[in-house]
Amino acid sequence: MLARLIKPSRFPFSSFSSSSSSLPSHFPNPIRFRHTVTPLTAVKPNMSAPAAIPPAERVAHFEQDVWSIFTPLALECQAVNLGQGFMNFPPPDFVIEAAREALLHNECNQYSHPKGRPRLRNALAKSYSPLFNRQLDPETEIVVTAGANEGILSIFAGYLDQGSEVILMEPFFDQYISNITMNGGVPVYCPIRPVGDVSKDMSASEWKIDIKELESKITPRSKIIVLNTPHNPIGKVFSREELEEIGALAIKHNLLIISDEVYDRLYFNPTTHERIANLDGLWERTITVGSGGKTFGTTGWRVGWLIGPKNLVEPALAAHTRIVFCVNSPLQEATAIGFEQADERKFFGSQIHAYEHKREKLLSVFRELGLPCTVPEGSYFILVNTNRIQVPEDYLFPDLLKSRPKDFRTCYWLTKEIGVCAIPPSEFYSKPNRTLAEDFARFAFCKTDETLDAAVERLLKLKPFIK
């Protein structure tokens, strides 16, 4: 287990020894080894047979993930891919130019400190200090990670013992589960449910967590609660009142809060994004996770960060150091320059305006089709109620979908026959609760207008199949 491998040290970043290639002192002298040499002519291995080496239990139970099913399918069918949340338009020119410039400087092409390049940590401190209502210390309260996902993995590695429980609100980002279980943890689930009429358009704010049900999931083994706001895939931005209730539970039961806020620069008027770390008594027990990929449209750069008090981020930093050691240097530098120039260029405001336009473009076609939507307050996903889509009863689906919920078959048919790929959101639920999502599909609108126009044109072919 990663958590077991990490042994706290007072000096976790001691310099490397130049003699690291020598054998450890406890290793036996090579001349003492005794062995028998078998003649090569006596060995007749089957060179074509796979080696019978079993995988570790921690990965053996993983089923085929949704991305490995639908991404190849979209390519095969030449479908418009609104499934995965990657941008198919380039990052802003000033960020691309910053990356190009960084590659020309040798110091940007070498190892960076495990905490991250100073320029990026300083830029993050300057940008986020006003948002956290405190002066962030770039030396002790910010850690740069290889994307937000590795940052979350490092938190789990730094905090979970065998059997430690992590409270998740579902639907959830699917990578949470493997990050928890590979570190010996146990995920515990509590669903966010729609309280409005799902047969009509509804706001993402109408999906609610039952705070009493949430507290009922907490046991003496509970150690962490994960919050995602703005939320993927619902698009919900948790209100201050909701955050106060969650925070009160964390204080009462002494839980660490991981606040996954990778979409914190993508929320739509009139919504405002509240940070749970800003509430009374919660900075001291919250690590906030951010993403350069979501912020600047550079998801392939894998630059993320953790923000929190020194004593909380240190165990995550210890784990991060041993998992990846450091994050790629030139793209850290480019992300730093992106933050340095973003306000002057009014980038964040213009980006929100562009995403609002894209959101409305996609919402309009579903309204024309009479398919109810959850209108997102943030992020770049729309949940669509597909219950009225009538897939032909005699349609042949591949065997791998037979054990999957209904939304997998709906999204498969949409991809194959309509030419638009969506993602089945049951993938973001625990197995007992997957039926809660079987009447929905998740569509991403982080695409060019031309891509969205093509999707709209194809989606109109659904009309004969809507009952």
VEXFIKE-234473 format. One record per residue (C-alpha): x, y, z; residue number from 1. Coordinates in Angstrom, 1 decimal, decimal comma. Example, Ala and Ser with C-alpha at 12.3 -4.5 7.8 and 13.67 -1.06 7.14 Angstrom:
// residues 2
   east  north     up num
   12,3   -4,5    7,8   1
   13,7   -1,1    7,1   2
***
This chain:
// residues 467
   east  north     up num
    0,0    0,0    0,0   1
    1,3    3,5   -0,8   2
    0,2    4,7    2,6   3
    2,4    2,1    4,2   4
    5,4    2,9    2,1   5
    5,4    6,5    3,2   6
    7,4    6,9    6,4   7
    7,4   10,4    7,8   8
   10,8   12,0    8,1   9
   11,9   15,2    9,6  10
   14,0   15,8    6,5  11
   12,0   14,4    3,6  12
   14,0   16,3    1,0  13
   17,5   15,5    1,8  14
   20,0   15,7   -1,1  15
   20,7   12,6   -3,2  16
   23,9   10,7   -2,4  17
   26,4   10,4   -5,2  18
   27,0    6,9   -4,2  19
   23,4    5,8   -4,6  20
   24,4    3,2   -7,2  21
   26,4    1,1   -4,7  22
   24,8   -1,9   -3,0  23
   23,2   -1,3    0,4  24
   25,3   -2,3    3,4  25
   22,9   -5,2    4,3  26
   23,0   -6,8    0,8  27
   25,1  -10,0    0,6  28
   28,4   -9,9   -1,2  29
   27,8  -11,1   -4,8  30
   30,6  -13,7   -4,6  31
   28,8  -15,6   -1,9  32
   25,8  -16,5   -4,2  33
   25,7  -20,2   -5,1  34
   23,7  -21,4   -8,0  35
   23,6  -24,2  -10,6  36
   23,8  -23,3  -14,3  37
   21,3  -25,2  -16,4  38
   22,4  -25,8  -20,0  39
   20,5  -23,7  -22,5  40
   19,8  -26,8  -24,6  41
   17,8  -28,3  -21,7  42
   15,4  -25,3  -21,5  43
   12,5  -25,4  -23,9  44
   10,1  -22,5  -22,9  45
    7,0  -21,8  -24,8  46
    7,9  -18,3  -26,1  47
    4,4  -17,6  -27,3  48
    2,6  -18,4  -24,0  49
    1,7  -15,5  -21,7  50
    3,5  -15,4  -18,3  51
    1,2  -16,7  -15,6  52
    2,0  -13,8  -13,2  53
   -1,2  -12,6  -11,4  54
   -1,8   -8,9  -10,8  55
   -2,1   -7,5   -7,3  56
   -5,5   -7,7   -5,7  57
   -5,7   -3,9   -5,5  58
   -6,1   -3,7   -9,3  59
   -7,4   -7,2  -10,2  60
  -11,0   -6,2   -9,3  61
  -11,2   -3,2  -11,6  62
  -13,8   -3,6  -14,3  63
  -13,4   -2,1  -17,8  64
  -13,8    1,6  -17,4  65
  -16,3    3,7  -19,3  66
  -13,6    5,6  -21,2  67
  -12,1    2,5  -22,8  68
  -15,6    1,6  -24,1  69
  -16,9    4,9  -25,4  70
  -13,7    6,6  -26,7  71
  -12,8    3,9  -29,2  72
  -16,5    3,6  -30,1  73
  -16,7    7,3  -30,9  74
  -13,7    7,0  -33,1  75
  -14,9    3,9  -34,8  76
  -18,3    5,5  -35,6  77
  -16,8    9,0  -36,4  78
  -19,3   10,3  -33,8  79
  -19,1   13,8  -32,4  80
  -17,5   13,1  -29,0  81
  -19,3   15,0  -26,3  82
  -18,4   12,3  -23,8  83
  -15,0   13,1  -22,4  84
  -14,4   16,5  -20,8  85
  -11,5   17,5  -22,9  86
  -11,4   20,7  -24,9  87
  -11,0   20,3  -28,7  88
  -10,0   23,9  -29,0  89
   -6,5   25,2  -28,2  90
   -5,5   26,9  -25,0  91
   -5,3   30,7  -25,1  92
   -2,4   32,1  -27,2  93
   -0,6   33,7  -24,3  94
   -0,4   30,4  -22,4  95
    0,8   28,5  -25,5  96
    3,4   31,2  -26,1  97
    4,5   30,9  -22,4  98
    5,0   27,2  -22,9  99
    7,1   27,8  -26,0 100
    9,2   30,3  -24,3 101
    9,7   28,1  -21,2 102
   11,2   25,3  -23,3 103
   14,0   27,7  -24,4 104
   15,3   28,1  -20,8 105
   17,4   25,2  -19,5 106
   16,3   25,6  -15,8 107
   12,7   25,0  -16,9 108
   13,7   21,7  -18,5 109
   15,2   20,2  -15,4 110
   13,8   18,8  -12,2 111
   11,7   21,2  -10,1 112
   11,3   21,1   -6,3 113
    8,7   18,5   -5,3 114
    6,6   21,4   -4,0 115
    6,5   22,9   -7,5 116
    8,4   25,7   -9,2 117
    8,6   28,9   -7,1 118
    7,2   31,0   -9,9 119
    4,0   28,9  -10,1 120
    3,6   28,7   -6,3 121
    4,0   32,5   -6,1 122
    1,5   33,0   -8,9 123
   -1,0   30,7   -7,3 124
   -0,6   32,5   -3,9 125
   -1,2   35,9   -5,6 126
   -4,2   34,7   -7,5 127
   -5,8   32,6   -4,7 128
   -5,1   34,7   -1,6 129
   -8,0   37,1   -2,3 130
  -10,3   34,1   -3,0 131
   -9,3   32,5    0,4 132
   -9,5   35,7    2,3 133
   -6,0   35,1    3,7 134
   -2,4   35,6    2,5 135
   -1,3   32,1    1,3 136
    2,3   31,1    2,0 137
    3,7   29,7   -1,3 138
    6,4   27,9    0,7 139
    4,3   25,9    3,1 140
    0,6   26,1    2,0 141
    0,8   25,2   -1,8 142
    1,9   22,0   -3,5 143
    2,0   21,6   -7,2 144
    0,9   18,1   -8,4 145
    0,8   16,1  -11,6 146
   -2,8   17,1  -12,3 147
   -5,5   17,3   -9,7 148
   -6,0   13,5   -9,8 149
   -2,4   12,8   -8,6 150
   -2,9   15,5   -5,9 151
   -6,0   13,6   -4,6 152
   -4,1   10,3   -4,8 153
   -1,3   11,8   -2,8 154
   -3,7   13,0   -0,1 155
   -5,2    9,5    0,2 156
   -1,7    8,0    0,3 157
   -0,7   10,4    3,0 158
   -3,7    9,9    5,2 159
   -5,3    6,5    4,8 160
   -4,5    3,5    6,8 161
   -5,8    0,0    6,0 162
   -9,6    0,1    6,6 163
   -9,9    3,9    6,8 164
  -13,2    5,1    5,4 165
  -13,7    8,0    2,9 166
  -17,2    9,5    2,6 167
  -18,1   10,2   -1,0 168
  -21,2   12,1   -2,3 169
  -22,3   10,3   -5,5 170
  -22,2   10,8   -8,4 171
  -18,5   11,2   -8,1 172
  -15,4   11,5  -10,3 173
  -14,7    7,8  -11,0 174
  -10,9    8,0  -10,2 175
  -11,7    8,6   -6,5 176
  -12,5    5,0   -6,0 177
   -9,2    3,5   -7,3 178
   -7,3    6,2   -5,5 179
   -8,9    5,2   -2,2 180
   -8,8    1,4   -2,6 181
   -5,2    1,3   -3,8 182
   -4,3    3,0   -0,5 183
   -6,2    0,6    1,7 184
   -9,2    2,8    2,1 185
  -12,9    2,0    2,0 186
  -15,2    4,3    0,0 187
  -18,6    4,9    1,7 188
  -21,4    6,5   -0,4 189
  -24,2    8,9    0,0 190
  -26,2   10,0   -3,1 191
  -27,0   13,6   -4,1 192
  -30,6   13,3   -5,2 193
  -32,8   15,5   -7,4 194
  -35,6   17,1   -5,3 195
  -37,2   18,8   -8,3 196
  -39,3   17,4  -11,1 197
  -36,8   15,5  -13,4 198
  -39,5   15,4  -16,2 199
  -38,8   19,1  -16,7 200
  -35,8   21,3  -16,9 201
  -34,3   21,9  -13,5 202
  -31,4   23,8  -11,9 203
  -28,4   21,8  -10,7 204
  -29,1   23,5   -7,3 205
  -32,2   21,2   -7,1 206
  -29,9   18,2   -6,5 207
  -29,5   18,0   -2,7 208
  -27,6   16,0   -0,2 209
  -29,6   14,8    2,8 210
  -27,4   15,9    5,7 211
  -28,9   13,3    8,1 212
  -28,3   10,5    5,6 213
  -24,7   11,8    5,1 214
  -24,1   11,8    8,9 215
  -25,5    8,3    9,1 216
  -22,6    7,1    6,9 217
  -19,9    8,3    9,4 218
  -18,4    5,7   11,6 219
  -15,4    5,6   14,0 220
  -13,3    4,5   11,0 221
  -14,2    7,6    8,9 222
  -11,3    9,8    8,2 223
  -12,0   11,9    5,1 224
  -15,0   13,5    3,4 225
  -14,7   14,5   -0,3 226
  -16,6   17,5   -1,6 227
  -16,7   18,4   -5,3 228
  -17,9   21,9   -6,2 229
  -18,7   22,9   -8,9 230
  -19,8   19,4   -9,3 231
  -19,0   16,8  -12,1 232
  -21,4   15,6  -13,6 233
  -24,3   17,4  -12,0 234
  -23,0   21,0  -12,5 235
  -24,1   21,9   -9,0 236
  -22,4   24,6   -7,0 237
  -22,9   24,0   -3,3 238
  -24,5   26,9   -1,4 239
  -23,0   28,4    1,7 240
  -25,7   26,8    3,8 241
  -24,9   23,4    2,4 242
  -21,2   23,9    3,0 243
  -21,8   25,0    6,6 244
  -23,8   21,8    7,2 245
  -21,1   19,6    5,7 246
  -18,4   21,5    7,6 247
  -20,2   21,1   10,9 248
  -20,2   17,3   10,4 249
  -16,5   17,4    9,6 250
  -15,8   19,3   12,8 251
  -18,1   17,1   14,9 252
  -16,5   13,9   13,7 253
  -13,0   15,2   13,2 254
  -12,8   14,6    9,4 255
  -10,4   15,9    6,9 256
  -12,2   17,6    4,0 257
  -10,9   17,2    0,5 258
  -12,5   20,0   -1,5 259
  -12,2   19,2   -5,2 260
  -12,6   22,6   -6,9 261
  -11,1   22,0  -10,3 262
  -13,9   23,9  -12,0 263
  -13,6   26,9   -9,6 264
  -13,1   29,3  -12,5 265
  -16,2   27,9  -14,4 266
  -19,4   29,0  -12,8 267
  -22,2   30,9  -14,4 268
  -24,2   34,0  -13,5 269
  -25,9   34,5  -11,2 270
  -24,2   31,7   -9,2 271
  -21,3   32,5   -6,9 272
  -18,7   29,9   -5,9 273
  -18,2   29,6   -2,2 274
  -15,2   27,9   -0,7 275
  -15,7   25,6    2,3 276
  -12,1   26,4    3,5 277
  -13,3   30,0    4,1 278
  -15,9   29,1    6,6 279
  -15,3   29,4   10,4 280
  -13,1   26,6   11,7 281
  -12,7   24,8    8,3 282
   -9,5   26,2    6,9 283
   -7,8   24,1    9,6 284
   -9,2   20,8    8,2 285
   -9,5   21,4    4,5 286
   -7,2   20,7    1,5 287
   -8,5   22,4   -1,6 288
   -7,6   20,8   -5,0 289
   -7,2   22,9   -8,2 290
   -6,4   22,2  -11,9 291
   -4,5   24,1  -14,5 292
   -6,0   21,9  -17,1 293
   -9,5   23,0  -16,3 294
   -8,5   26,6  -15,7 295
   -6,7   27,2  -19,0 296
   -7,9   24,3  -21,2 297
   -4,6   22,4  -20,9 298
   -5,9   19,0  -19,6 299
   -2,9   17,2  -21,1 300
   -0,3   19,2  -19,3 301
   -1,2   17,6  -16,0 302
   -0,6   20,5  -13,7 303
   -2,7   20,7  -10,5 304
   -2,2   22,0   -7,0 305
   -3,2   21,5   -3,4 306
   -3,9   24,5   -1,0 307
   -4,2   24,1    2,7 308
   -2,5   24,7    6,1 309
    1,1   23,5    6,4 310
    0,4   20,6    8,7 311
   -2,3   19,2    6,4 312
   -0,4   19,4    3,1 313
    2,8   18,0    4,4 314
    1,7   14,3    4,5 315
    0,3   14,7    0,9 316
    3,6   16,3   -0,1 317
    5,5   13,4    1,4 318
    3,4   11,0   -0,7 319
    3,6   13,1   -3,8 320
    7,4   13,2   -3,6 321
    7,5    9,4   -3,6 322
    4,9    8,9   -6,3 323
    6,1   11,3   -9,0 324
    8,9   13,4   -7,2 325
    8,0   16,5   -9,3 326
    5,8   17,8  -12,0 327
    7,1   18,7  -15,5 328
    8,9   22,0  -15,2 329
    8,2   23,9  -18,5 330
    4,5   23,5  -18,2 331
    4,5   24,7  -14,6 332
    6,3   27,8  -15,8 333
    3,7   28,3  -18,6 334
    0,9   27,9  -16,1 335
    2,5   30,4  -13,8 336
    2,7   33,0  -16,6 337
   -1,0   32,2  -17,5 338
   -2,0   33,2  -14,0 339
    0,3   36,3  -14,1 340
   -1,4   37,6  -17,2 341
   -5,0   36,3  -16,8 342
   -6,4   39,2  -14,9 343
   -4,8   41,8  -17,1 344
   -6,3   40,1  -20,1 345
   -9,7   39,6  -18,4 346
   -9,3   36,0  -19,3 347
  -11,5   34,3  -16,6 348
  -14,5   36,5  -17,3 349
  -14,3   36,1  -21,0 350
  -13,9   32,3  -20,6 351
  -17,1   32,1  -18,5 352
  -19,0   34,2  -21,1 353
  -17,8   31,8  -23,9 354
  -18,9   28,7  -21,9 355
  -22,3   30,2  -21,1 356
  -22,8   30,6  -24,9 357
  -21,7   26,9  -25,5 358
  -24,0   25,8  -22,7 359
  -27,0   27,5  -24,2 360
  -26,3   26,2  -27,6 361
  -26,5   22,6  -26,3 362
  -29,4   23,2  -24,0 363
  -31,4   24,7  -26,9 364
  -31,4   21,4  -28,9 365
  -32,5   19,3  -25,9 366
  -35,3   21,8  -25,3 367
  -36,4   21,5  -28,9 368
  -36,4   17,7  -28,6 369
  -38,3   17,9  -25,4 370
  -35,6   16,2  -23,3 371
  -35,4   17,6  -19,8 372
  -32,0   18,8  -18,6 373
  -30,3   19,7  -15,4 374
  -29,0   23,2  -16,1 375
  -25,5   23,4  -14,7 376
  -24,5   26,2  -12,4 377
  -20,8   25,4  -13,1 378
  -18,4   23,0  -14,9 379
  -19,0   22,1  -18,5 380
  -21,4   19,2  -18,4 381
  -25,1   18,8  -18,9 382
  -27,1   15,9  -17,5 383
  -30,0   15,0  -19,9 384
  -33,0   12,9  -18,9 385
  -33,1   10,3  -21,7 386
  -36,2    8,4  -20,4 387
  -38,3    9,5  -23,4 388
  -35,8    8,2  -26,0 389
  -37,2    4,9  -27,3 390
  -34,3    2,7  -28,4 391
  -35,6   -0,1  -30,8 392
  -36,4   -3,2  -28,7 393
  -34,7   -5,5  -31,1 394
  -31,5   -3,5  -31,2 395
  -28,4   -5,7  -30,8 396
  -26,0   -4,6  -28,1 397
  -22,5   -6,1  -27,5 398
  -22,1   -8,6  -24,7 399
  -20,0   -6,3  -22,6 400
  -23,1   -4,1  -22,0 401
  -25,4   -6,8  -20,9 402
  -24,4   -6,5  -17,2 403
  -24,3   -2,7  -17,3 404
  -27,2   -0,3  -16,5 405
  -29,6    1,0  -19,0 406
  -27,7    4,3  -19,6 407
  -24,8    2,4  -21,0 408
  -27,1    1,0  -23,7 409
  -28,7    4,3  -24,4 410
  -25,3    6,0  -24,8 411
  -24,0    3,2  -27,0 412
  -27,1    3,6  -29,3 413
  -26,7    7,4  -29,4 414
  -23,0    7,0  -30,4 415
  -23,6    4,2  -32,9 416
  -26,8    5,4  -34,6 417
  -27,2    9,1  -33,9 418
  -23,5    9,9  -34,2 419
  -23,1   11,8  -30,9 420
  -21,2   10,3  -28,0 421
  -22,3   10,9  -24,4 422
  -21,2    9,2  -21,2 423
  -23,4    7,1  -19,0 424
  -23,4    8,6  -15,5 425
  -24,0    5,4  -13,7 426
  -20,2    5,0  -14,0 427
  -20,1    7,7  -11,3 428
  -22,2    5,7   -8,8 429
  -21,5    2,8   -6,5 430
  -23,0   -0,5   -7,8 431
  -26,0   -0,5   -5,4 432
  -27,0    3,0   -6,6 433
  -26,3    2,8  -10,3 434
  -30,0    2,6  -11,1 435
  -30,3    6,2   -9,8 436
  -28,6    7,4  -13,0 437
  -30,0    5,0  -15,6 438
  -32,3    7,6  -17,2 439
  -29,6   10,2  -17,7 440
  -26,7   10,8  -20,1 441
  -23,8   13,3  -19,6 442
  -22,9   15,6  -22,4 443
  -19,8   17,9  -22,4 444
  -19,9   21,3  -24,0 445
  -16,2   22,2  -23,7 446
  -16,0   22,0  -27,5 447
  -15,7   24,4  -30,4 448
  -18,9   26,0  -31,7 449
  -18,4   24,0  -34,9 450
  -18,3   20,8  -33,0 451
  -21,4   21,7  -31,0 452
  -23,2   22,8  -34,2 453
  -22,4   19,4  -35,7 454
  -23,7   17,7  -32,6 455
  -26,9   19,7  -32,7 456
  -27,6   18,7  -36,3 457
  -27,1   15,1  -35,5 458
  -29,1   15,1  -32,3 459
  -32,1   16,4  -34,2 460
  -32,3   13,0  -35,8 461
  -33,6   11,8  -32,4 462
  -37,1   13,2  -33,1 463
  -38,6   10,0  -34,5 464
  -37,3    8,1  -31,4 465
  -38,8   10,3  -28,7 466
  -42,0    9,1  -27,3 467
***
